Amino acid sequence: MMFRPLGLFATLFACFALLSQAAAETKYPTRPVRIVVPFAAGGIADITAHVVADRLSEKLGRRFYVENRPGAGGIAEARAVMSAPPTAVH
């Protein structure tokens, strides 16, 4: 149980690093970016995701927002991410 939040933190920080590089090269993202968290609001994962979203918004000048999808052992979150429309980087 303890490794799930650590994996989430690693994923969020990896996204931050990749988007920092992408911002230097292009104007990606062009639309608001949704960060899906598989835990209920108010927990450490939610708070961390909001901090990362705020920092990314400041750094990239785009809107990042957090959507909480708790339940089903992360299956609801995985389905939401898998069914999201694809984005194109120009």
PDB file of N, CA, C and O in Angstrom:
ATOM      1  N   MET A   1       0.802  -1.198   0.000  1.00  0.00           N
ATOM      2  CA  MET A   1       0.000   0.000   0.000  1.00  0.00           C
ATOM      3  C   MET A   1       0.849   1.268   0.000  1.00  0.00           C
ATOM      4  O   MET A   1       0.440   2.293  -0.546  1.00  0.00           O
ATOM      5  N   MET A   2       2.021   1.198   0.608  1.00  0.00           N
ATOM      6  CA  MET A   2       2.852   2.381   0.739  1.00  0.00           C
ATOM      7  C   MET A   2       3.490   2.772  -0.585  1.00  0.00           C
ATOM      8  O   MET A   2       3.850   3.936  -0.763  1.00  0.00           O
ATOM      9  N   PHE A   3       3.642   1.840  -1.520  1.00  0.00           N
ATOM     10  CA  PHE A   3       4.340   2.138  -2.761  1.00  0.00           C
ATOM     11  C   PHE A   3       3.475   2.883  -3.759  1.00  0.00           C
ATOM     12  O   PHE A   3       4.019   3.523  -4.659  1.00  0.00           O
ATOM     13  N   ARG A   4       2.152   2.834  -3.647  1.00  0.00           N
ATOM     14  CA  ARG A   4       1.285   3.510  -4.604  1.00  0.00           C
ATOM     15  C   ARG A   4       1.483   5.023  -4.605  1.00  0.00           C
ATOM     16  O   ARG A   4       1.630   5.605  -5.680  1.00  0.00           O
ATOM     17  N   PRO A   5       1.494   5.693  -3.437  1.00  0.00           N
ATOM     18  CA  PRO A   5       1.745   7.137  -3.469  1.00  0.00           C
ATOM     19  C   PRO A   5       3.138   7.481  -3.990  1.00  0.00           C
ATOM     20  O   PRO A   5       3.316   8.497  -4.661  1.00  0.00           O
ATOM     21  N   LEU A   6       4.121   6.644  -3.688  1.00  0.00           N
ATOM     22  CA  LEU A   6       5.468   6.927  -4.188  1.00  0.00           C
ATOM     23  C   LEU A   6       5.506   6.839  -5.700  1.00  0.00           C
ATOM     24  O   LEU A   6       6.177   7.642  -6.348  1.00  0.00           O
ATOM     25  N   GLY A   7       4.797   5.877  -6.272  1.00  0.00           N
ATOM     26  CA  GLY A   7       4.722   5.773  -7.727  1.00  0.00           C
ATOM     27  C   GLY A   7       4.030   6.972  -8.335  1.00  0.00           C
ATOM     28  O   GLY A   7       4.427   7.455  -9.396  1.00  0.00           O
ATOM     29  N   LEU A   8       2.983   7.460  -7.660  1.00  0.00           N
ATOM     30  CA  LEU A   8       2.268   8.644  -8.131  1.00  0.00           C
ATOM     31  C   LEU A   8       3.184   9.858  -8.125  1.00  0.00           C
ATOM     32  O   LEU A   8       3.207  10.627  -9.086  1.00  0.00           O
ATOM     33  N   PHE A   9       3.940  10.033  -7.046  1.00  0.00           N
ATOM     34  CA  PHE A   9       4.854  11.174  -6.964  1.00  0.00           C
ATOM     35  C   PHE A   9       5.911  11.097  -8.061  1.00  0.00           C
ATOM     36  O   PHE A   9       6.231  12.103  -8.694  1.00  0.00           O
ATOM     37  N   ALA A  10       6.446   9.908  -8.280  1.00  0.00           N
ATOM     38  CA  ALA A  10       7.464   9.745  -9.323  1.00  0.00           C
ATOM     39  C   ALA A  10       6.885  10.083 -10.692  1.00  0.00           C
ATOM     40  O   ALA A  10       7.547  10.720 -11.511  1.00  0.00           O
ATOM     41  N   THR A  11       5.652   9.656 -10.938  1.00  0.00           N
ATOM     42  CA  THR A  11       5.008   9.945 -12.218  1.00  0.00           C
ATOM     43  C   THR A  11       4.791  11.438 -12.395  1.00  0.00           C
ATOM     44  O   THR A  11       5.061  11.983 -13.465  1.00  0.00           O
ATOM     45  N   LEU A  12       4.307  12.101 -11.356  1.00  0.00           N
ATOM     46  CA  LEU A  12       4.060  13.548 -11.448  1.00  0.00           C
ATOM     47  C   LEU A  12       5.345  14.326 -11.703  1.00  0.00           C
ATOM     48  O   LEU A  12       5.363  15.249 -12.518  1.00  0.00           O
ATOM     49  N   PHE A  13       6.408  13.960 -11.017  1.00  0.00           N
ATOM     50  CA  PHE A  13       7.655  14.683 -11.207  1.00  0.00           C
ATOM     51  C   PHE A  13       8.290  14.380 -12.558  1.00  0.00           C
ATOM     52  O   PHE A  13       8.950  15.242 -13.138  1.00  0.00           O
ATOM     53  N   ALA A  14       8.098  13.167 -13.066  1.00  0.00           N
ATOM     54  CA  ALA A  14       8.584  12.849 -14.409  1.00  0.00           C
ATOM     55  C   ALA A  14       7.834  13.676 -15.454  1.00  0.00           C
ATOM     56  O   ALA A  14       8.426  14.170 -16.414  1.00  0.00           O
ATOM     57  N   CYS A  15       6.518  13.816 -15.251  1.00  0.00           N
ATOM     58  CA  CYS A  15       5.723  14.658 -16.159  1.00  0.00           C
ATOM     59  C   CYS A  15       6.203  16.098 -16.115  1.00  0.00           C
ATOM     60  O   CYS A  15       6.287  16.760 -17.149  1.00  0.00           O
ATOM     61  N   PHE A  16       6.515  16.580 -14.930  1.00  0.00           N
ATOM     62  CA  PHE A  16       7.003  17.946 -14.778  1.00  0.00           C
ATOM     63  C   PHE A  16       8.302  18.140 -15.555  1.00  0.00           C
ATOM     64  O   PHE A  16       8.479  19.149 -16.237  1.00  0.00           O
ATOM     65  N   ALA A  17       9.200  17.177 -15.451  1.00  0.00           N
ATOM     66  CA  ALA A  17      10.479  17.286 -16.156  1.00  0.00           C
ATOM     67  C   ALA A  17      10.285  17.249 -17.668  1.00  0.00           C
ATOM     68  O   ALA A  17      10.898  18.030 -18.396  1.00  0.00           O
ATOM     69  N   LEU A  18       9.436  16.346 -18.138  1.00  0.00           N
ATOM     70  CA  LEU A  18       9.199  16.236 -19.579  1.00  0.00           C
ATOM     71  C   LEU A  18       8.509  17.471 -20.136  1.00  0.00           C
ATOM     72  O   LEU A  18       8.865  17.945 -21.215  1.00  0.00           O
ATOM     73  N   LEU A  19       7.528  17.996 -19.415  1.00  0.00           N
ATOM     74  CA  LEU A  19       6.823  19.174 -19.896  1.00  0.00           C
ATOM     75  C   LEU A  19       7.706  20.415 -19.865  1.00  0.00           C
ATOM     76  O   LEU A  19       7.525  21.326 -20.673  1.00  0.00           O
ATOM     77  N   SER A  20       8.652  20.457 -18.946  1.00  0.00           N
ATOM     78  CA  SER A  20       9.590  21.578 -18.925  1.00  0.00           C
ATOM     79  C   SER A  20      10.424  21.591 -20.197  1.00  0.00           C
ATOM     80  O   SER A  20      10.667  22.648 -20.778  1.00  0.00           O
ATOM     81  N   GLN A  21      10.860  20.414 -20.625  1.00  0.00           N
ATOM     82  CA  GLN A  21      11.622  20.332 -21.867  1.00  0.00           C
ATOM     83  C   GLN A  21      10.750  20.646 -23.067  1.00  0.00           C
ATOM     84  O   GLN A  21      11.191  21.327 -23.994  1.00  0.00           O
ATOM     85  N   ALA A  22       9.516  20.160 -23.062  1.00  0.00           N
ATOM     86  CA  ALA A  22       8.602  20.408 -24.179  1.00  0.00           C
ATOM     87  C   ALA A  22       8.284  21.895 -24.293  1.00  0.00           C
ATOM     88  O   ALA A  22       8.143  22.414 -25.400  1.00  0.00           O
ATOM     89  N   ALA A  23       8.170  22.575 -23.172  1.00  0.00           N
ATOM     90  CA  ALA A  23       7.860  24.002 -23.192  1.00  0.00           C
ATOM     91  C   ALA A  23       9.001  24.813 -23.792  1.00  0.00           C
ATOM     92  O   ALA A  23       8.775  25.840 -24.432  1.00  0.00           O
ATOM     93  N   ALA A  24      10.205  24.352 -23.584  1.00  0.00           N
ATOM     94  CA  ALA A  24      11.347  25.073 -24.130  1.00  0.00           C
ATOM     95  C   ALA A  24      11.395  24.957 -25.653  1.00  0.00           C
ATOM     96  O   ALA A  24      11.913  25.845 -26.329  1.00  0.00           O
ATOM     97  N   GLU A  25      10.853  23.852 -26.195  1.00  0.00           N
ATOM     98  CA  GLU A  25      10.938  23.629 -27.628  1.00  0.00           C
ATOM     99  C   GLU A  25       9.700  24.096 -28.391  1.00  0.00           C
ATOM    100  O   GLU A  25       9.821  24.603 -29.507  1.00  0.00           O
ATOM    101  N   THR A  26       8.516  23.935 -27.809  1.00  0.00           N
ATOM    102  CA  THR A  26       7.269  24.270 -28.491  1.00  0.00           C
ATOM    103  C   THR A  26       6.333  24.992 -27.540  1.00  0.00           C
ATOM    104  O   THR A  26       6.678  25.265 -26.391  1.00  0.00           O
ATOM    105  N   LYS A  27       5.149  25.295 -28.037  1.00  0.00           N
ATOM    106  CA  LYS A  27       4.133  25.938 -27.205  1.00  0.00           C
ATOM    107  C   LYS A  27       3.139  24.921 -26.659  1.00  0.00           C
ATOM    108  O   LYS A  27       1.995  25.272 -26.371  1.00  0.00           O
ATOM    109  N   TYR A  28       3.561  23.657 -26.510  1.00  0.00           N
ATOM    110  CA  TYR A  28       2.710  22.613 -25.949  1.00  0.00           C
ATOM    111  C   TYR A  28       2.537  22.848 -24.466  1.00  0.00           C
ATOM    112  O   TYR A  28       3.516  23.247 -23.835  1.00  0.00           O
ATOM    113  N   PRO A  29       1.447  22.652 -23.881  1.00  0.00           N
ATOM    114  CA  PRO A  29       0.142  22.247 -24.391  1.00  0.00           C
ATOM    115  C   PRO A  29      -0.680  23.454 -24.821  1.00  0.00           C
ATOM    116  O   PRO A  29      -0.502  24.556 -24.303  1.00  0.00           O
ATOM    117  N   THR A  30      -1.561  23.240 -25.751  1.00  0.00           N
ATOM    118  CA  THR A  30      -2.395  24.334 -26.240  1.00  0.00           C
ATOM    119  C   THR A  30      -3.745  24.384 -25.535  1.00  0.00           C
ATOM    120  O   THR A  30      -4.439  25.400 -25.592  1.00  0.00           O
ATOM    121  N   ARG A  31      -4.117  23.300 -24.876  1.00  0.00           N
ATOM    122  CA  ARG A  31      -5.391  23.238 -24.146  1.00  0.00           C
ATOM    123  C   ARG A  31      -5.109  22.989 -22.670  1.00  0.00           C
ATOM    124  O   ARG A  31      -3.989  22.626 -22.312  1.00  0.00           O
ATOM    125  N   PRO A  32      -6.109  23.179 -21.805  1.00  0.00           N
ATOM    126  CA  PRO A  32      -5.910  22.838 -20.385  1.00  0.00           C
ATOM    127  C   PRO A  32      -5.539  21.361 -20.232  1.00  0.00           C
ATOM    128  O   PRO A  32      -6.022  20.507 -20.975  1.00  0.00           O
ATOM    129  N   VAL A  33      -4.682  21.080 -19.266  1.00  0.00           N
ATOM    130  CA  VAL A  33      -4.199  19.728 -19.038  1.00  0.00           C
ATOM    131  C   VAL A  33      -4.825  19.191 -17.757  1.00  0.00           C
ATOM    132  O   VAL A  33      -4.803  19.844 -16.714  1.00  0.00           O
ATOM    133  N   ARG A  34      -5.382  17.987 -17.857  1.00  0.00           N
ATOM    134  CA  ARG A  34      -6.021  17.338 -16.715  1.00  0.00           C
ATOM    135  C   ARG A  34      -5.036  16.360 -16.087  1.00  0.00           C
ATOM    136  O   ARG A  34      -4.480  15.502 -16.773  1.00  0.00           O
ATOM    137  N   ILE A  35      -4.824  16.493 -14.782  1.00  0.00           N
ATOM    138  CA  ILE A  35      -4.017  15.542 -14.025  1.00  0.00           C
ATOM    139  C   ILE A  35      -4.993  14.687 -13.238  1.00  0.00           C
ATOM    140  O   ILE A  35      -5.702  15.189 -12.365  1.00  0.00           O
ATOM    141  N   VAL A  36      -5.032  13.392 -13.545  1.00  0.00           N
ATOM    142  CA  VAL A  36      -5.970  12.480 -12.895  1.00  0.00           C
ATOM    143  C   VAL A  36      -5.278  11.821 -11.711  1.00  0.00           C
ATOM    144  O   VAL A  36      -4.204  11.236 -11.855  1.00  0.00           O
ATOM    145  N   VAL A  37      -5.907  11.920 -10.530  1.00  0.00           N
ATOM    146  CA  VAL A  37      -5.373  11.333  -9.300  1.00  0.00           C
ATOM    147  C   VAL A  37      -6.321  10.217  -8.858  1.00  0.00           C
ATOM    148  O   VAL A  37      -7.521  10.452  -8.723  1.00  0.00           O
ATOM    149  N   PRO A  38      -5.800   9.000  -8.630  1.00  0.00           N
ATOM    150  CA  PRO A  38      -6.670   7.883  -8.285  1.00  0.00           C
ATOM    151  C   PRO A  38      -7.045   7.807  -6.811  1.00  0.00           C
ATOM    152  O   PRO A  38      -7.419   6.738  -6.329  1.00  0.00           O
ATOM    153  N   PHE A  39      -6.955   8.900  -6.097  1.00  0.00           N
ATOM    154  CA  PHE A  39      -7.285   8.922  -4.674  1.00  0.00           C
ATOM    155  C   PHE A  39      -8.286  10.040  -4.395  1.00  0.00           C
ATOM    156  O   PHE A  39      -8.468  10.946  -5.209  1.00  0.00           O
ATOM    157  N   ALA A  40      -8.934   9.959  -3.226  1.00  0.00           N
ATOM    158  CA  ALA A  40      -9.924  10.961  -2.837  1.00  0.00           C
ATOM    159  C   ALA A  40      -9.258  12.312  -2.564  1.00  0.00           C
ATOM    160  O   ALA A  40      -8.068  12.390  -2.257  1.00  0.00           O
ATOM    161  N   ALA A  41     -10.052  13.359  -2.683  1.00  0.00           N
ATOM    162  CA  ALA A  41      -9.554  14.713  -2.432  1.00  0.00           C
ATOM    163  C   ALA A  41      -9.190  14.882  -0.959  1.00  0.00           C
ATOM    164  O   ALA A  41      -9.824  14.304  -0.077  1.00  0.00           O
ATOM    165  N   GLY A  42      -8.162  15.683  -0.713  1.00  0.00           N
ATOM    166  CA  GLY A  42      -7.758  16.003   0.644  1.00  0.00           C
ATOM    167  C   GLY A  42      -6.582  15.198   1.153  1.00  0.00           C
ATOM    168  O   GLY A  42      -6.028  15.523   2.203  1.00  0.00           O
ATOM    169  N   GLY A  43      -6.187  14.163   0.445  1.00  0.00           N
ATOM    170  CA  GLY A  43      -5.047  13.348   0.865  1.00  0.00           C
ATOM    171  C   GLY A  43      -3.746  13.926   0.355  1.00  0.00           C
ATOM    172  O   GLY A  43      -3.732  14.930  -0.356  1.00  0.00           O
ATOM    173  N   ILE A  44      -2.643  13.275   0.728  1.00  0.00           N
ATOM    174  CA  ILE A  44      -1.330  13.773   0.342  1.00  0.00           C
ATOM    175  C   ILE A  44      -1.130  13.718  -1.174  1.00  0.00           C
ATOM    176  O   ILE A  44      -0.473  14.591  -1.742  1.00  0.00           O
ATOM    177  N   ALA A  45      -1.688  12.704  -1.830  1.00  0.00           N
ATOM    178  CA  ALA A  45      -1.556  12.620  -3.287  1.00  0.00           C
ATOM    179  C   ALA A  45      -2.288  13.777  -3.960  1.00  0.00           C
ATOM    180  O   ALA A  45      -1.787  14.346  -4.930  1.00  0.00           O
ATOM    181  N   ASP A  46      -3.462  14.128  -3.456  1.00  0.00           N
ATOM    182  CA  ASP A  46      -4.232  15.243  -4.008  1.00  0.00           C
ATOM    183  C   ASP A  46      -3.524  16.572  -3.789  1.00  0.00           C
ATOM    184  O   ASP A  46      -3.454  17.404  -4.694  1.00  0.00           O
ATOM    185  N   ILE A  47      -3.007  16.763  -2.604  1.00  0.00           N
ATOM    186  CA  ILE A  47      -2.298  18.012  -2.295  1.00  0.00           C
ATOM    187  C   ILE A  47      -1.055  18.145  -3.175  1.00  0.00           C
ATOM    188  O   ILE A  47      -0.785  19.219  -3.713  1.00  0.00           O
ATOM    189  N   THR A  48      -0.299  17.053  -3.321  1.00  0.00           N
ATOM    190  CA  THR A  48       0.898  17.074  -4.163  1.00  0.00           C
ATOM    191  C   THR A  48       0.539  17.368  -5.609  1.00  0.00           C
ATOM    192  O   THR A  48       1.221  18.146  -6.276  1.00  0.00           O
ATOM    193  N   ALA A  49      -0.528  16.750  -6.096  1.00  0.00           N
ATOM    194  CA  ALA A  49      -0.953  16.989  -7.481  1.00  0.00           C
ATOM    195  C   ALA A  49      -1.346  18.450  -7.687  1.00  0.00           C
ATOM    196  O   ALA A  49      -1.048  19.022  -8.735  1.00  0.00           O
ATOM    197  N   HIS A  50      -2.009  19.061  -6.709  1.00  0.00           N
ATOM    198  CA  HIS A  50      -2.380  20.473  -6.833  1.00  0.00           C
ATOM    199  C   HIS A  50      -1.149  21.378  -6.838  1.00  0.00           C
ATOM    200  O   HIS A  50      -1.096  22.356  -7.582  1.00  0.00           O
ATOM    201  N   VAL A  51      -0.164  21.050  -6.010  1.00  0.00           N
ATOM    202  CA  VAL A  51       1.072  21.846  -5.983  1.00  0.00           C
ATOM    203  C   VAL A  51       1.781  21.744  -7.326  1.00  0.00           C
ATOM    204  O   VAL A  51       2.233  22.752  -7.869  1.00  0.00           O
ATOM    205  N   VAL A  52       1.880  20.528  -7.864  1.00  0.00           N
ATOM    206  CA  VAL A  52       2.535  20.329  -9.154  1.00  0.00           C
ATOM    207  C   VAL A  52       1.752  21.043 -10.256  1.00  0.00           C
ATOM    208  O   VAL A  52       2.350  21.682 -11.122  1.00  0.00           O
ATOM    209  N   ALA A  53       0.423  20.941 -10.232  1.00  0.00           N
ATOM    210  CA  ALA A  53      -0.409  21.611 -11.245  1.00  0.00           C
ATOM    211  C   ALA A  53      -0.214  23.125 -11.194  1.00  0.00           C
ATOM    212  O   ALA A  53      -0.120  23.773 -12.237  1.00  0.00           O
ATOM    213  N   ASP A  54      -0.152  23.691  -9.992  1.00  0.00           N
ATOM    214  CA  ASP A  54       0.058  25.134  -9.864  1.00  0.00           C
ATOM    215  C   ASP A  54       1.425  25.548 -10.418  1.00  0.00           C
ATOM    216  O   ASP A  54       1.540  26.550 -11.125  1.00  0.00           O
ATOM    217  N   ARG A  55       2.452  24.772 -10.093  1.00  0.00           N
ATOM    218  CA  ARG A  55       3.795  25.098 -10.576  1.00  0.00           C
ATOM    219  C   ARG A  55       3.885  24.974 -12.097  1.00  0.00           C
ATOM    220  O   ARG A  55       4.494  25.814 -12.760  1.00  0.00           O
ATOM    221  N   LEU A  56       3.277  23.922 -12.644  1.00  0.00           N
ATOM    222  CA  LEU A  56       3.279  23.764 -14.096  1.00  0.00           C
ATOM    223  C   LEU A  56       2.530  24.905 -14.775  1.00  0.00           C
ATOM    224  O   LEU A  56       2.955  25.403 -15.818  1.00  0.00           O
ATOM    225  N   SER A  57       1.418  25.315 -14.183  1.00  0.00           N
ATOM    226  CA  SER A  57       0.648  26.436 -14.746  1.00  0.00           C
ATOM    227  C   SER A  57       1.482  27.703 -14.774  1.00  0.00           C
ATOM    228  O   SER A  57       1.478  28.434 -15.765  1.00  0.00           O
ATOM    229  N   GLU A  58       2.198  27.965 -13.687  1.00  0.00           N
ATOM    230  CA  GLU A  58       3.053  29.156 -13.624  1.00  0.00           C
ATOM    231  C   GLU A  58       4.185  29.075 -14.644  1.00  0.00           C
ATOM    232  O   GLU A  58       4.458  30.040 -15.359  1.00  0.00           O
ATOM    233  N   LYS A  59       4.834  27.929 -14.704  1.00  0.00           N
ATOM    234  CA  LYS A  59       6.018  27.782 -15.550  1.00  0.00           C
ATOM    235  C   LYS A  59       5.677  27.776 -17.040  1.00  0.00           C
ATOM    236  O   LYS A  59       6.393  28.374 -17.844  1.00  0.00           O
ATOM    237  N   LEU A  60       4.586  27.103 -17.407  1.00  0.00           N
ATOM    238  CA  LEU A  60       4.253  26.949 -18.816  1.00  0.00           C
ATOM    239  C   LEU A  60       3.226  27.955 -19.321  1.00  0.00           C
ATOM    240  O   LEU A  60       3.026  28.082 -20.529  1.00  0.00           O
ATOM    241  N   GLY A  61       2.577  28.667 -18.415  1.00  0.00           N
ATOM    242  CA  GLY A  61       1.583  29.644 -18.836  1.00  0.00           C
ATOM    243  C   GLY A  61       0.313  29.021 -19.385  1.00  0.00           C
ATOM    244  O   GLY A  61      -0.417  29.657 -20.145  1.00  0.00           O
ATOM    245  N   ARG A  62       0.052  27.798 -19.009  1.00  0.00           N
ATOM    246  CA  ARG A  62      -1.149  27.080 -19.426  1.00  0.00           C
ATOM    247  C   ARG A  62      -1.889  26.594 -18.190  1.00  0.00           C
ATOM    248  O   ARG A  62      -1.320  26.558 -17.099  1.00  0.00           O
ATOM    249  N   ARG A  63      -3.147  26.222 -18.354  1.00  0.00           N
ATOM    250  CA  ARG A  63      -3.955  25.773 -17.220  1.00  0.00           C
ATOM    251  C   ARG A  63      -3.783  24.270 -17.008  1.00  0.00           C
ATOM    252  O   ARG A  63      -3.965  23.481 -17.934  1.00  0.00           O
ATOM    253  N   PHE A  64      -3.434  23.886 -15.795  1.00  0.00           N
ATOM    254  CA  PHE A  64      -3.381  22.487 -15.369  1.00  0.00           C
ATOM    255  C   PHE A  64      -4.371  22.342 -14.232  1.00  0.00           C
ATOM    256  O   PHE A  64      -4.396  23.168 -13.319  1.00  0.00           O
ATOM    257  N   TYR A  65      -5.184  21.306 -14.276  1.00  0.00           N
ATOM    258  CA  TYR A  65      -6.143  21.094 -13.201  1.00  0.00           C
ATOM    259  C   TYR A  65      -6.142  19.632 -12.770  1.00  0.00           C
ATOM    260  O   TYR A  65      -5.755  18.743 -13.529  1.00  0.00           O
ATOM    261  N   VAL A  66      -6.586  19.403 -11.527  1.00  0.00           N
ATOM    262  CA  VAL A  66      -6.557  18.075 -10.925  1.00  0.00           C
ATOM    263  C   VAL A  66      -7.973  17.515 -10.877  1.00  0.00           C
ATOM    264  O   VAL A  66      -8.912  18.193 -10.460  1.00  0.00           O
ATOM    265  N   GLU A  67      -8.108  16.273 -11.309  1.00  0.00           N
ATOM    266  CA  GLU A  67      -9.386  15.565 -11.230  1.00  0.00           C
ATOM    267  C   GLU A  67      -9.168  14.318 -10.388  1.00  0.00           C
ATOM    268  O   GLU A  67      -8.323  13.486 -10.717  1.00  0.00           O
ATOM    269  N   ASN A  68      -9.924  14.185  -9.303  1.00  0.00           N
ATOM    270  CA  ASN A  68      -9.816  13.023  -8.433  1.00  0.00           C
ATOM    271  C   ASN A  68     -10.782  11.943  -8.906  1.00  0.00           C
ATOM    272  O   ASN A  68     -11.958  12.217  -9.143  1.00  0.00           O
ATOM    273  N   ARG A  69     -10.283  10.714  -9.042  1.00  0.00           N
ATOM    274  CA  ARG A  69     -11.088   9.560  -9.466  1.00  0.00           C
ATOM    275  C   ARG A  69     -10.791   8.387  -8.531  1.00  0.00           C
ATOM    276  O   ARG A  69     -10.120   7.437  -8.934  1.00  0.00           O
ATOM    277  N   PRO A  70     -11.278   8.438  -7.289  1.00  0.00           N
ATOM    278  CA  PRO A  70     -10.993   7.339  -6.370  1.00  0.00           C
ATOM    279  C   PRO A  70     -11.860   6.116  -6.666  1.00  0.00           C
ATOM    280  O   PRO A  70     -12.904   6.215  -7.309  1.00  0.00           O
ATOM    281  N   GLY A  71     -11.411   4.987  -6.190  1.00  0.00           N
ATOM    282  CA  GLY A  71     -12.213   3.776  -6.270  1.00  0.00           C
ATOM    283  C   GLY A  71     -11.708   2.757  -7.254  1.00  0.00           C
ATOM    284  O   GLY A  71     -10.947   3.067  -8.171  1.00  0.00           O
ATOM    285  N   ALA A  72     -12.147   1.529  -7.047  1.00  0.00           N
ATOM    286  CA  ALA A  72     -11.861   0.404  -7.926  1.00  0.00           C
ATOM    287  C   ALA A  72     -10.371   0.136  -8.063  1.00  0.00           C
ATOM    288  O   ALA A  72      -9.927  -0.369  -9.094  1.00  0.00           O
ATOM    289  N   GLY A  73      -9.599   0.465  -7.047  1.00  0.00           N
ATOM    290  CA  GLY A  73      -8.173   0.159  -7.069  1.00  0.00           C
ATOM    291  C   GLY A  73      -7.403   0.828  -8.189  1.00  0.00           C
ATOM    292  O   GLY A  73      -6.398   0.288  -8.653  1.00  0.00           O
ATOM    293  N   GLY A  74      -7.851   1.987  -8.633  1.00  0.00           N
ATOM    294  CA  GLY A  74      -7.178   2.711  -9.703  1.00  0.00           C
ATOM    295  C   GLY A  74      -7.723   2.406 -11.089  1.00  0.00           C
ATOM    296  O   GLY A  74      -7.270   2.989 -12.074  1.00  0.00           O
ATOM    297  N   ILE A  75      -8.692   1.498 -11.180  1.00  0.00           N
ATOM    298  CA  ILE A  75      -9.243   1.138 -12.484  1.00  0.00           C
ATOM    299  C   ILE A  75     -10.033   2.299 -13.085  1.00  0.00           C
ATOM    300  O   ILE A  75      -9.948   2.542 -14.289  1.00  0.00           O
ATOM    301  N   ALA A  76     -10.801   3.021 -12.264  1.00  0.00           N
ATOM    302  CA  ALA A  76     -11.575   4.164 -12.760  1.00  0.00           C
ATOM    303  C   ALA A  76     -10.648   5.234 -13.328  1.00  0.00           C
ATOM    304  O   ALA A  76     -10.937   5.839 -14.360  1.00  0.00           O
ATOM    305  N   GLU A  77      -9.550   5.455 -12.652  1.00  0.00           N
ATOM    306  CA  GLU A  77      -8.571   6.449 -13.112  1.00  0.00           C
ATOM    307  C   GLU A  77      -7.918   5.995 -14.406  1.00  0.00           C
ATOM    308  O   GLU A  77      -7.745   6.791 -15.330  1.00  0.00           O
ATOM    309  N   ALA A  78      -7.560   4.733 -14.478  1.00  0.00           N
ATOM    310  CA  ALA A  78      -6.919   4.210 -15.686  1.00  0.00           C
ATOM    311  C   ALA A  78      -7.858   4.295 -16.888  1.00  0.00           C
ATOM    312  O   ALA A  78      -7.425   4.636 -17.988  1.00  0.00           O
ATOM    313  N   ARG A  79      -9.128   3.991 -16.688  1.00  0.00           N
ATOM    314  CA  ARG A  79     -10.097   4.082 -17.785  1.00  0.00           C
ATOM    315  C   ARG A  79     -10.272   5.521 -18.249  1.00  0.00           C
ATOM    316  O   ARG A  79     -10.392   5.778 -19.447  1.00  0.00           O
ATOM    317  N   ALA A  80     -10.286   6.469 -17.299  1.00  0.00           N
ATOM    318  CA  ALA A  80     -10.423   7.877 -17.672  1.00  0.00           C
ATOM    319  C   ALA A  80      -9.241   8.343 -18.513  1.00  0.00           C
ATOM    320  O   ALA A  80      -9.415   9.093 -19.474  1.00  0.00           O
ATOM    321  N   VAL A  81      -8.055   7.903 -18.156  1.00  0.00           N
ATOM    322  CA  VAL A  81      -6.865   8.287 -18.905  1.00  0.00           C
ATOM    323  C   VAL A  81      -6.847   7.609 -20.276  1.00  0.00           C
ATOM    324  O   VAL A  81      -6.508   8.240 -21.278  1.00  0.00           O
ATOM    325  N   MET A  82      -7.210   6.331 -20.319  1.00  0.00           N
ATOM    326  CA  MET A  82      -7.208   5.601 -21.590  1.00  0.00           C
ATOM    327  C   MET A  82      -8.246   6.129 -22.568  1.00  0.00           C
ATOM    328  O   MET A  82      -8.031   6.089 -23.780  1.00  0.00           O
ATOM    329  N   SER A  83      -9.365   6.622 -22.059  1.00  0.00           N
ATOM    330  CA  SER A  83     -10.433   7.096 -22.955  1.00  0.00           C
ATOM    331  C   SER A  83     -10.299   8.583 -23.292  1.00  0.00           C
ATOM    332  O   SER A  83     -11.134   9.131 -24.010  1.00  0.00           O
ATOM    333  N   ALA A  84      -9.271   9.226 -22.786  1.00  0.00           N
ATOM    334  CA  ALA A  84      -9.073  10.653 -23.087  1.00  0.00           C
ATOM    335  C   ALA A  84      -8.728  10.827 -24.560  1.00  0.00           C
ATOM    336  O   ALA A  84      -8.047   9.983 -25.142  1.00  0.00           O
ATOM    337  N   PRO A  85      -9.192  11.910 -25.160  1.00  0.00           N
ATOM    338  CA  PRO A  85      -8.870  12.126 -26.575  1.00  0.00           C
ATOM    339  C   PRO A  85      -7.370  12.365 -26.743  1.00  0.00           C
ATOM    340  O   PRO A  85      -6.741  12.978 -25.880  1.00  0.00           O
ATOM    341  N   PRO A  86      -6.796  11.887 -27.841  1.00  0.00           N
ATOM    342  CA  PRO A  86      -5.368  12.076 -28.063  1.00  0.00           C
ATOM    343  C   PRO A  86      -5.053  13.549 -28.345  1.00  0.00           C
ATOM    344  O   PRO A  86      -5.897  14.307 -28.822  1.00  0.00           O
ATOM    345  N   THR A  87      -3.835  13.917 -28.039  1.00  0.00           N
ATOM    346  CA  THR A  87      -3.379  15.278 -28.322  1.00  0.00           C
ATOM    347  C   THR A  87      -2.231  15.197 -29.319  1.00  0.00           C
ATOM    348  O   THR A  87      -1.484  14.219 -29.354  1.00  0.00           O
ATOM    349  N   ALA A  88      -2.110  16.217 -30.105  1.00  0.00           N
ATOM    350  CA  ALA A  88      -1.034  16.267 -31.094  1.00  0.00           C
ATOM    351  C   ALA A  88      -0.047  17.352 -30.714  1.00  0.00           C
ATOM    352  O   ALA A  88      -0.448  18.457 -30.349  1.00  0.00           O
ATOM    353  N   VAL A  89       1.222  17.054 -30.795  1.00  0.00           N
ATOM    354  CA  VAL A  89       2.277  18.023 -30.535  1.00  0.00           C
ATOM    355  C   VAL A  89       2.816  18.442 -31.890  1.00  0.00           C
ATOM    356  O   VAL A  89       3.251  17.606 -32.681  1.00  0.00           O
ATOM    357  N   HIS A  90       2.787  19.738 -32.152  1.00  0.00           N
ATOM    358  CA  HIS A  90       3.250  20.247 -33.455  1.00  0.00           C
ATOM    359  C   HIS A  90       4.661  20.733 -33.349  1.00  0.00           C
ATOM    360  O   HIS A  90       5.229  21.198 -34.337  1.00  0.00           O
TER     361      HIS A  90
END
